[in-house]
């Protein structure tokens, strides 16, 4: 049981450090998104491909017009 608690603590500390670095680099990623991206990398997805996808999504979001009202 102690090893599970220690693993959870280490994971939290690692995410805290990654989130701090993300903020220093002004990535605009929130803690949850960063956690998902790290999990995807842990599953073997290519980090460069994920970074390119995130950049593209951010670009599309910032350049697309707001949704029109349906009323």
Protein Blocks (a to p, Z undefined) as FASTA:
>chain_A
ZZmmmmmmmmmmmmmmmmmmmmmnonopafklmmmmmmmmmnopafklmmmmmmmmmmmm
mmpccdddfZZ
